[in-house]
Amino acid sequence: MIDLPFMFGISEFTTMPWSFDEDVERYAKLGVDTIEVVEAKLDERRFAEQMQSITIAGLGISGVQPKVRTFFNSKMTPEPKPLDERVACLRASIERLGKFAPGVPFITNTGAHPKGDMAEAMKVAGEALKELASVAADNGVTLALEPLNPTSVNVESAIWTVDQALDVIEMTGSDHVGLCLDYWNIWQNAGIESAITRAGDRIFTVQASDWRTPRSLADRIIPGEGDIPLSRLIAATRATGYDKPWVVEIFSQDVADSLYDSDLEEVIRRCRSGMAAAWAGSDDQG
């Protein structure tokens, strides 16, 4: 297996049919460098052992997806409903898992305001992130706010552009709050390369997949097999000095050709090849 010139990561969302233990074992075998941990996959009785198994397998951790990661509720995580309970859940995730993932971003987004008040959602998210920033600092981790695609507005999120996310991040006044840059979500933003430049060293993690016109709410495809200009986006991100993992995060449900129903080891191999090709293409971007 040829070494890659970057750290290649896989989110556990990409291999949802596998258990946490299968993810760790198979990622290590397939040349994956880092794992994006999905807390919901952890066994409540064994989570410490499971988190320690990542290092034993030779993997790094690129990020953590907490069980509750939004401040307003969302289709993916509708409960609990009260804001204070959701903030408490995120705090608990940081305190529980932070010691196993030093320096790692815990990924968040706003959730969907019940009345569609996006301005209020941004304000509340900024205040909650400011409160949680000190918790993250105390536990040696960070927070990464993720703007989602317009397909998720008022379903999972109130923000859909990098600039909106950066505005919320700036509200916190904390160096422990940064950006989760997911290319599938933001590739259609107007002026995206300028926004990536603005983000600069506030990019805490990068996620990639590819786009076809969605057939469901979870219809992402393998990098390099769709419409996203990945090489151009990677080049813009590399220009900021970003040197952390490049993580493939795929959701594939409720479609006839779901990747979840295919050979997931082959999916990871194709993802690795697709990211390698996109990276090589980024060298040619002026």
URZI-V248094 format. One record per residue. N is the residue number from 1. RES is the residue in one letter. BURIAL is I if it has 16 or more other C-alpha atoms within 10 Angstrom, else O. D_CENTER is the distance of its C-alpha to the mean C-alpha in Angstrom with 1 decimal. Layout:
BEGIN
n:res:burial:d_center
N:RES:BURIAL:D_CENTER
N:RES:BURIAL:D_CENTER
END
This chain:
BEGIN
n:res:burial:d_center
1:M:O:26.1
2:I:O:25.7
3:D:O:23.6
4:L:O:20.8
5:P:O:21.0
6:F:O:17.3
7:M:I:15.1
8:F:I:13.6
9:G:I:10.8
10:I:I:10.0
11:S:I:7.6
12:E:I:10.2
13:F:I:9.5
14:T:I:11.1
15:T:I:14.2
16:M:I:14.6
17:P:O:18.4
18:W:I:18.5
19:S:O:18.8
20:F:I:17.0
21:D:O:20.1
22:E:O:20.2
23:D:I:16.6
24:V:I:17.7
25:E:O:21.1
26:R:I:20.2
27:Y:I:17.3
28:A:I:19.8
29:K:O:22.4
30:L:O:20.6
31:G:I:19.8
32:V:I:16.2
33:D:I:15.8
34:T:I:12.7
35:I:I:10.9
36:E:I:7.6
37:V:I:9.7
38:V:I:9.9
39:E:I:12.7
40:A:O:14.4
41:K:I:15.4
42:L:I:17.2
43:D:O:21.0
44:E:O:22.2
45:R:O:25.3
46:R:O:23.8
47:F:I:20.4
48:A:O:21.9
49:E:O:23.4
50:Q:I:20.2
51:M:I:18.1
52:Q:O:21.1
53:S:O:21.2
54:I:I:18.1
55:T:O:20.2
56:I:O:23.3
57:A:O:21.8
58:G:O:21.0
59:L:I:17.2
60:G:I:15.1
61:I:I:12.0
62:S:I:9.0
63:G:I:7.2
64:V:I:8.0
65:Q:I:7.1
66:P:I:10.6
67:K:I:13.1
68:V:I:13.6
69:R:I:10.9
70:T:I:12.9
71:F:I:16.3
72:F:I:18.0
73:N:I:17.9
74:S:I:16.0
75:K:O:17.0
76:M:O:14.4
77:T:O:15.5
78:P:O:19.0
79:E:O:20.5
80:P:I:21.6
81:K:O:22.6
82:P:O:24.0
83:L:I:21.9
84:D:O:23.3
85:E:O:22.4
86:R:I:18.8
87:V:I:18.7
88:A:O:20.7
89:C:I:18.3
90:L:I:15.4
91:R:I:18.0
92:A:O:19.2
93:S:I:15.8
94:I:I:15.7
95:E:I:19.4
96:R:O:19.2
97:L:I:16.5
98:G:I:16.6
99:K:O:19.6
100:F:I:18.1
101:A:I:15.2
102:P:O:16.9
103:G:I:15.2
104:V:I:11.7
105:P:I:9.1
106:F:I:8.7
107:I:I:6.1
108:T:I:8.4
109:N:I:10.0
110:T:I:13.7
111:G:I:14.6
112:A:I:17.7
113:H:I:20.9
114:P:O:23.7
115:K:O:26.0
116:G:O:23.7
117:D:O:24.3
118:M:I:21.4
119:A:O:23.1
120:E:O:23.6
121:A:I:20.0
122:M:I:18.9
123:K:I:21.7
124:V:I:20.9
125:A:I:17.3
126:G:I:18.6
127:E:I:21.2
128:A:I:19.0
129:L:I:16.6
130:K:I:19.8
131:E:O:21.1
132:L:I:18.1
133:A:I:17.9
134:S:I:21.1
135:V:I:20.0
136:A:I:17.0
137:A:I:19.6
138:D:O:22.1
139:N:I:19.8
140:G:I:18.7
141:V:I:15.0
142:T:I:13.1
143:L:I:11.0
144:A:I:8.3
145:L:I:8.9
146:E:I:7.1
147:P:I:10.0
148:L:I:10.2
149:N:I:12.8
150:P:I:16.4
151:T:O:16.6
152:S:I:14.7
153:V:I:16.9
154:N:I:19.0
155:V:I:17.3
156:E:I:13.9
157:S:I:13.9
158:A:I:16.6
159:I:I:14.9
160:W:I:14.1
161:T:I:14.8
162:V:I:13.7
163:D:I:17.1
164:Q:I:16.8
165:A:I:13.7
166:L:I:15.8
167:D:O:18.7
168:V:I:17.2
169:I:I:16.0
170:E:O:19.6
171:M:I:21.0
172:T:I:19.9
173:G:O:21.9
174:S:I:19.8
175:D:O:18.6
176:H:I:16.2
177:V:I:14.1
178:G:I:12.0
179:L:I:9.5
180:C:I:5.8
181:L:I:7.3
182:D:I:6.4
183:Y:I:10.0
184:W:I:10.6
185:N:I:10.3
186:I:I:12.4
187:W:I:14.7
188:Q:O:17.5
189:N:I:17.6
190:A:O:21.0
191:G:O:21.4
192:I:I:17.8
193:E:I:19.0
194:S:O:20.8
195:A:I:17.8
196:I:I:15.9
197:T:I:19.1
198:R:O:19.3
199:A:I:15.9
200:G:I:17.3
201:D:I:16.5
202:R:I:14.3
203:I:I:11.3
204:F:I:9.7
205:T:I:6.9
206:V:I:6.8
207:Q:I:5.6
208:A:I:8.8
209:S:I:11.0
210:D:I:14.2
211:W:I:16.1
212:R:O:19.3
213:T:O:20.7
214:P:O:19.0
215:R:O:21.4
216:S:O:19.4
217:L:O:16.5
218:A:O:14.5
219:D:I:15.9
220:R:I:13.7
221:I:I:15.5
222:I:I:15.6
223:P:I:15.0
224:G:I:18.5
225:E:O:19.9
226:G:O:19.3
227:D:O:19.8
228:I:I:17.0
229:P:I:18.7
230:L:I:16.2
231:S:I:18.8
232:R:I:19.5
233:L:I:16.0
234:I:I:15.6
235:A:I:19.0
236:A:I:18.2
237:T:I:15.3
238:R:I:17.5
239:A:O:20.2
240:T:I:18.5
241:G:O:18.8
242:Y:I:15.2
243:D:O:15.8
244:K:I:12.8
245:P:I:11.1
246:W:I:10.1
247:V:I:7.7
248:V:I:8.7
249:E:I:7.0
250:I:I:10.1
251:F:I:11.6
252:S:I:15.4
253:Q:I:17.7
254:D:O:21.0
255:V:O:22.0
256:A:O:25.0
257:D:O:23.4
258:S:O:20.3
259:L:I:18.7
260:Y:I:18.4
261:D:O:22.3
262:S:O:22.6
263:D:O:22.8
264:L:I:19.3
265:E:O:20.6
266:E:O:21.7
267:V:I:18.4
268:I:I:16.8
269:R:O:19.9
270:R:I:19.5
271:C:I:15.9
272:R:I:17.2
273:S:I:20.1
274:G:I:18.2
275:M:I:16.0
276:A:I:19.3
277:A:O:21.2
278:A:I:18.7
279:W:I:18.8
280:A:O:22.6
281:G:I:22.9
282:S:I:21.2
283:D:O:24.2
284:D:O:26.4
285:Q:O:24.8
286:G:O:27.1
END
